[in-house]
Amino acid sequence: MTTRLSKARRVVIKIGSSLLVNPEGGTLKRSWLEALAKDVAALRERGQDVLIVSSGSIALGRRQLQLQETVLKLEVSQAAAAVGQIRLAHAYQEVLAHHGISTAQILLTSADTEARRRYLNARSTITALLRLGTVPVINENDTVATEEIRFGDNDRLGARVAEMISADCYVLLSDVAGLFTADPRDDPVAELIPEVREITPAIEALAGKAASDDARGGMITKIEAARIAVSAGCHVLIADGTVAHPLKAIEAGGDGTWFIPHANPQTARKLWIAGSLRPAGRIVVDDGAVSALHNGKSLLPAGVRAVDGSFERGDSVIVCRQNGNEVGRGLIAYSSQDARRIMGHKSREIENLLGYRGRDEMIHRDDLALTRDIDDSEARQA
């Protein structure tokens, strides 16, 4: 089972505050973070993409601002997040730079992963950072997103990021070793569940209840996060993060609970595009473009002959032949207005036509799901 981590093309690692920050004094656990950085460097040396979703900004900010209250007012929590985030980002930059790895900071809210235009922007930025050899460090934008700071958690944010960038493996490093048959703090004979192939009501019941109405995280949110990521074709692991070199420990056979998807990330994403979104328009393409699409290419403006409907960047559209037969469905990279201006033109002409440098593709192949396509000759034979 440990090969699921070592063989993954793209890995998202979620780190909770309790792993990063000492509960007494609110100081950063520097030695633990340095050990994690060494593990991340080992994955990068194998050619794996790595993203880190990290909590800890509020905990670090509390100490810096000398806040003694047990429960902080919303605006004070946001202030603590603002102060702590810069310290957190600097710590990651330092420990990863020791291994020659560049770091980027990305602050997201749930809306950034759900609104399709913002989703495409975030996905494109993260993909570019990975292509450039960077390890993005992602956190909730707690300083401005009041809903997230009250009810949000980085477990589910990490799952949305894994879904967004088609990750193969999502590792939730926790202060528990995985999902047990009962709460191991209350039941000494509770047994670890090594593998979950379906998240049933019985599995959900094992997560127990949150400590309070305001609780963030816990096993409940980890199960919910696993459901999100697994539906996107991503393997999920809940594992003990309190040990030094936690990723190395996993690969050595350390304990944990794996949640197994029924499809790979690419297949799951194509199914979502093909069947879960309501098309907002239609793109008519020539035979040359159809041939290119069937050969795994993206849809370029040069092959587009007509644009029907009114839509915005990130909306779902139908791609069809000039005879009306559907070829596929995809997420469009341009609004209908801009698509009409660039259709039939070479990608290098886009900047002159629109006044800005957009994507070369009207629909990228990763954002396109082909459907059954019948050309004119097949139609006549039928």
ZATORLO-612504 format. One record per residue (C-alpha): x, y, z; residue in one letter. Coordinates in nm, 3 decimals, decimal comma. Layout:
BEGIN
xx:yy:zz:zaro
X:Y:Z:a
...
END
This chain:
BEGIN
xx:yy:zz:zaro
0,000:0,000:0,000:m
0,291:0,235:0,063:t
0,370:0,236:-0,310:t
0,058:0,448:-0,359:r
0,263:0,736:-0,223:l
0,594:0,656:-0,391:s
0,432:0,598:-0,731:k
0,199:0,900:-0,727:a
0,265:1,160:-0,996:r
0,124:1,448:-0,791:r
0,095:1,455:-0,410:v
-0,090:1,695:-0,180:v
0,022:1,697:0,185:i
-0,197:1,854:0,453:k
-0,033:1,963:0,779:i
-0,229:2,064:1,088:g
-0,140:2,329:1,344:s
-0,071:2,075:1,620:s
0,212:1,926:1,414:l
0,374:2,261:1,339:l
0,326:2,467:1,653:v
0,411:2,382:2,014:n
0,096:2,406:2,228:p
0,299:2,559:2,509:e
0,429:2,896:2,395:g
0,310:2,881:2,036:g
0,659:2,839:1,888:t
0,730:2,668:1,558:l
0,849:2,305:1,571:k
1,151:2,381:1,358:r
1,319:2,038:1,374:s
0,998:1,863:1,269:w
0,952:2,101:0,977:l
1,314:2,048:0,866:e
1,259:1,671:0,869:a
0,942:1,712:0,661:l
1,133:1,929:0,411:a
1,386:1,650:0,366:k
1,102:1,407:0,295:d
0,951:1,650:0,042:v
1,291:1,685:-0,126:a
1,310:1,306:-0,163:a
0,974:1,303:-0,343:l
1,083:1,589:-0,568:r
1,405:1,404:-0,657:e
1,190:1,117:-0,787:r
1,013:1,362:-1,017:g
0,692:1,388:-0,813:q
0,497:1,713:-0,790:d
0,434:1,814:-0,428:v
0,189:2,067:-0,283:l
0,160:2,150:0,086:i
-0,164:2,264:0,247:v
-0,062:2,406:0,583:s
-0,242:2,533:0,889:s
-0,062:2,721:1,164:g
-0,089:3,089:1,078:s
-0,331:3,179:1,358:i
-0,137:2,976:1,614:a
0,188:3,150:1,521:l
0,022:3,491:1,506:g
-0,127:3,450:1,853:r
0,219:3,418:2,004:r
0,362:3,707:1,804:q
0,077:3,935:1,914:l
0,085:3,795:2,271:q
-0,286:3,709:2,264:l
-0,385:3,527:2,583:q
-0,759:3,476:2,523:e
-0,872:3,116:2,474:t
-1,137:3,215:2,218:v
-1,050:3,506:1,989:l
-1,298:3,747:1,834:k
-1,328:3,712:1,459:l
-1,137:4,028:1,373:e
-0,862:3,936:1,619:v
-0,833:3,589:1,466:s
-0,798:3,749:1,127:q
-0,528:3,979:1,258:a
-0,345:3,680:1,406:a
-0,372:3,499:1,071:a
-0,224:3,800:0,889:a
0,073:3,816:1,125:v
0,125:3,441:1,145:g
0,096:3,374:0,772:q
0,410:3,570:0,687:i
0,604:3,382:0,954:r
0,469:3,050:0,832:l
0,558:3,121:0,469:a
0,907:3,233:0,568:h
0,963:2,911:0,764:a
0,867:2,695:0,464:y
1,083:2,907:0,234:q
1,386:2,858:0,459:e
1,361:2,483:0,514:v
1,286:2,401:0,149:l
1,554:2,638:0,017:a
1,807:2,428:0,208:h
1,727:2,154:-0,047:h
1,734:2,390:-0,345:g
1,354:2,399:-0,372:i
1,165:2,719:-0,452:s
0,847:2,791:-0,257:t
0,531:2,980:-0,349:a
0,252:3,099:-0,122:q
-0,111:3,067:-0,234:i
-0,408:3,178:-0,021:l
-0,744:3,033:-0,121:l
-1,103:3,026:-0,007:t
-1,366:2,765:-0,086:s
-1,506:3,000:-0,352:a
-1,174:2,983:-0,539:d
-1,220:2,608:-0,580:t
-1,592:2,615:-0,662:e
-1,653:2,914:-0,895:a
-1,535:2,784:-1,232:r
-1,361:3,099:-1,356:r
-1,167:3,136:-1,032:r
-1,114:2,761:-1,029:y
-0,951:2,775:-1,373:l
-0,731:3,065:-1,270:n
-0,614:2,886:-0,956:a
-0,559:2,558:-1,142:r
-0,357:2,730:-1,414:s
-0,140:2,915:-1,163:t
-0,070:2,605:-0,954:i
0,004:2,397:-1,265:t
0,250:2,661:-1,386:a
0,423:2,667:-1,047:l
0,460:2,288:-1,050:l
0,594:2,295:-1,404:r
0,856:2,547:-1,290:l
0,972:2,314:-1,013:g
0,814:2,501:-0,722:t
0,644:2,358:-0,413:v
0,328:2,566:-0,354:p
0,234:2,618:0,012:v
-0,142:2,671:0,036:i
-0,357:2,798:0,319:n
-0,705:2,936:0,367:e
-0,724:3,310:0,317:n
-0,830:3,352:0,678:d
-0,758:3,725:0,689:t
-1,054:3,807:0,463:v
-1,275:3,496:0,445:a
-1,496:3,515:0,750:t
-1,694:3,203:0,666:e
-1,380:2,988:0,643:e
-1,238:3,113:0,970:i
-1,559:3,025:1,153:r
-1,649:2,696:0,991:f
-1,374:2,605:0,745:g
-1,083:2,368:0,779:d
-0,775:2,283:0,578:n
-0,868:1,915:0,552:d
-1,142:1,996:0,303:r
-0,943:2,274:0,141:l
-0,667:2,021:0,073:g
-0,920:1,783:-0,081:a
-1,049:2,060:-0,310:r
-0,692:2,139:-0,413:v
-0,627:1,770:-0,483:a
-0,942:1,763:-0,695:e
-0,850:2,086:-0,873:m
-0,501:1,977:-0,983:i
-0,585:1,608:-1,045:s
-0,359:1,477:-0,768:a
-0,302:1,103:-0,737:d
-0,245:1,101:-0,360:c
-0,365:1,319:-0,072:y
-0,187:1,268:0,261:v
-0,348:1,406:0,575:l
-0,079:1,414:0,844:l
-0,255:1,407:1,178:s
-0,194:1,354:1,549:d
-0,370:1,016:1,517:v
-0,254:0,717:1,314:a
-0,571:0,685:1,108:g
-0,934:0,577:1,140:l
-1,002:0,331:1,423:f
-1,294:0,101:1,506:t
-1,347:0,324:1,813:a
-1,185:0,629:1,965:d
-0,843:0,498:2,079:p
-0,835:0,762:2,354:r
-1,140:0,598:2,516:d
-1,107:0,236:2,402:d
-0,766:0,068:2,450:p
-0,862:-0,225:2,224:v
-0,969:-0,007:1,930:a
-0,817:-0,131:1,605:e
-0,680:0,069:1,315:l
-0,869:0,028:0,986:i
-0,596:0,000:0,719:p
-0,819:0,043:0,412:e
-1,158:0,188:0,324:v
-1,306:0,117:-0,019:r
-1,643:0,283:0,037:e
-1,739:0,562:0,275:i
-2,058:0,421:0,422:t
-2,272:0,555:0,710:p
-2,096:0,300:0,931:a
-1,757:0,449:0,840:i
-1,888:0,800:0,902:e
-2,017:0,694:1,243:a
-1,666:0,588:1,345:l
-1,551:0,949:1,314:a
-1,749:1,041:1,626:g
-1,853:1,397:1,699:k
-1,659:1,721:1,697:a
-1,539:1,849:2,033:a
-1,757:2,161:2,000:s
-1,976:2,349:1,757:d
-1,680:2,570:1,670:d
-1,431:2,287:1,624:a
-1,225:2,290:1,308:r
-1,072:1,969:1,182:g
-1,101:1,636:1,360:g
-1,181:1,296:1,212:m
-1,522:1,410:1,087:i
-1,371:1,664:0,847:t
-1,104:1,413:0,741:k
-1,376:1,167:0,635:i
-1,554:1,446:0,446:e
-1,224:1,545:0,283:a
-1,161:1,183:0,185:a
-1,503:1,167:0,019:r
-1,423:1,475:-0,192:i
-1,078:1,357:-0,300:a
-1,178:0,995:-0,363:v
-1,462:1,108:-0,589:s
-1,193:1,288:-0,793:a
-0,994:0,966:-0,834:g
-0,738:1,049:-0,567:c
-0,601:0,803:-0,309:h
-0,628:0,945:0,044:v
-0,416:0,853:0,345:l
-0,471:0,958:0,706:i
-0,145:0,894:0,887:a
0,052:0,981:1,200:d
0,238:1,306:1,146:g
0,385:1,341:1,492:t
0,691:1,132:1,407:v
1,004:1,278:1,251:a
1,020:1,226:0,872:h
0,648:1,133:0,848:p
0,652:1,070:0,471:l
0,957:0,846:0,500:k
0,779:0,658:0,781:a
0,477:0,601:0,554:i
0,693:0,460:0,277:e
0,863:0,233:0,532:a
0,526:0,077:0,610:g
0,399:0,304:0,885:g
0,039:0,285:1,003:d
-0,241:0,473:0,839:g
-0,583:0,445:0,677:t
-0,606:0,446:0,297:w
-0,925:0,550:0,118:f
-0,939:0,390:-0,227:i
-1,097:0,561:-0,531:p
-1,286:0,374:-0,804:h
-1,125:0,572:-1,089:a
-0,803:0,760:-1,161:n
-0,793:1,144:-1,146:p
-0,802:1,188:-1,522:q
-1,103:0,959:-1,569:t
-1,291:1,115:-1,277:a
-1,233:1,466:-1,412:r
-1,350:1,372:-1,762:k
-1,667:1,215:-1,621:l
-1,734:1,532:-1,419:w
-1,693:1,753:-1,725:i
-1,901:1,524:-1,950:a
-2,193:1,464:-1,720:g
-2,206:1,699:-1,422:s
-2,208:2,044:-1,580:l
-2,484:2,214:-1,778:r
-2,345:2,346:-2,110:p
-2,378:2,723:-2,157:a
-2,297:2,733:-2,528:g
-2,166:2,553:-2,834:r
-1,840:2,559:-3,031:i
-1,848:2,441:-3,394:v
-1,515:2,305:-3,524:v
-1,381:2,186:-3,861:d
-1,272:1,832:-3,949:d
-0,906:1,911:-3,887:g
-0,982:2,014:-3,531:a
-1,193:1,701:-3,477:v
-0,902:1,484:-3,590:s
-0,666:1,669:-3,357:a
-0,902:1,625:-3,062:l
-0,928:1,250:-3,123:h
-0,547:1,239:-3,124:n
-0,533:1,387:-2,776:g
-0,471:1,751:-2,875:k
-0,626:2,066:-2,733:s
-0,879:2,277:-2,923:l
-0,705:2,577:-3,080:l
-0,887:2,887:-3,209:p
-0,776:2,813:-3,567:a
-1,007:2,511:-3,585:g
-1,319:2,691:-3,463:v
-1,578:2,788:-3,723:r
-1,867:2,921:-3,511:a
-1,954:3,014:-3,154:v
-2,315:2,983:-3,033:d
-2,461:3,108:-2,706:g
-2,348:3,342:-2,431:s
-2,095:3,215:-2,179:f
-1,804:3,321:-1,962:e
-1,456:3,184:-1,912:r
-1,473:2,854:-1,726:g
-1,824:2,763:-1,839:d
-1,903:2,425:-1,991:s
-1,964:2,419:-2,367:v
-2,049:2,156:-2,627:i
-1,797:2,098:-2,906:v
-1,955:1,976:-3,229:c
-1,885:1,917:-3,598:r
-2,017:2,148:-3,866:q
-2,297:1,894:-3,930:n
-2,411:1,935:-3,569:g
-2,284:1,603:-3,431:n
-2,141:1,638:-3,082:e
-1,770:1,568:-3,040:v
-1,725:1,646:-2,673:g
-1,774:1,887:-2,385:r
-1,521:2,108:-2,216:g
-1,442:2,409:-2,001:l
-1,385:2,709:-2,226:i
-1,086:2,937:-2,165:a
-1,254:3,246:-2,316:y
-1,588:3,423:-2,294:s
-1,823:3,388:-2,591:s
-1,742:3,745:-2,696:q
-1,366:3,684:-2,700:d
-1,407:3,339:-2,854:a
-1,585:3,493:-3,154:r
-1,303:3,745:-3,198:r
-1,025:3,485:-3,205:i
-1,200:3,193:-3,382:m
-1,028:3,092:-3,705:g
-0,705:3,268:-3,603:h
-0,364:3,137:-3,500:k
-0,283:3,132:-3,128:s
0,000:3,380:-3,182:r
-0,257:3,637:-3,300:e
-0,460:3,629:-2,977:i
-0,279:3,917:-2,807:e
-0,327:4,151:-3,103:n
-0,693:4,057:-3,134:l
-0,786:4,082:-2,766:l
-0,528:4,319:-2,625:g
-0,406:4,063:-2,374:y
-0,212:3,736:-2,384:r
-0,461:3,460:-2,312:g
-0,415:3,086:-2,331:r
-0,307:2,932:-2,662:d
-0,592:2,682:-2,637:e
-0,959:2,765:-2,650:m
-1,019:2,440:-2,459:i
-0,720:2,259:-2,309:h
-0,720:1,882:-2,351:r
-0,728:1,839:-1,970:d
-1,054:2,035:-1,968:d
-1,214:1,837:-2,253:l
-1,415:1,514:-2,240:a
-1,481:1,352:-2,576:l
-1,819:1,190:-2,636:t
-1,918:0,939:-2,901:r
-1,863:1,109:-3,236:d
-2,025:0,998:-3,562:i
-1,894:1,163:-3,876:d
-2,081:1,194:-4,205:d
-1,957:0,862:-4,349:s
-2,061:0,671:-4,037:e
-2,397:0,842:-4,040:a
-2,458:0,735:-4,401:r
-2,361:0,374:-4,318:q
-2,600:0,378:-4,026:a
END
